[in-house]
């Protein structure tokens, strides 16, 4: 398989199903942002964090590839069997959020991102995840998007926020609480 095909040299690319669209098409922006998010998840996994976090993050990366495939498929023309998201994928994130939350101090203020590289990378991934969610919601207004994609991305951003707090707690990093000036 060749890395370069030259088929995108004029600013177009193919969706799964063969439809050619501009590289700035909202569908391309959506799955491109999911790909960016997946790279940040990999960066978090490369940090000195607990092995259990790494295992779950690898599972998340697999689900993000599933989401990318779903978003890359032309809903009108693709006959290709695409991996599917399941309710259990969302439930796994919810269970992990709940588990981590029981081990963390109560959240009484907004938290400013930062404190360690791992914590900061979680916050960056959370922001990219929110952007992927917004783009997918926008795309769903005009084209088919599996509703589980949007639900998963929404829950994943919550998971990444909670993970940032949990990693900070494990690293004994003091949270940067936002205390607004009034």
PyMOL commands that set and color helices and strands:
alter all, ss='L'
color gray80, all
select helices_A, chain A and resi 26-45+51-72+87-102+117-140+147-170
alter helices_A, ss='H'
color red, helices_A
select strands_A, chain A and resi 12-14+20-22+110-112+176-178
alter strands_A, ss='S'
color yellow, strands_A
deselect
rebuild
show_as cartoon
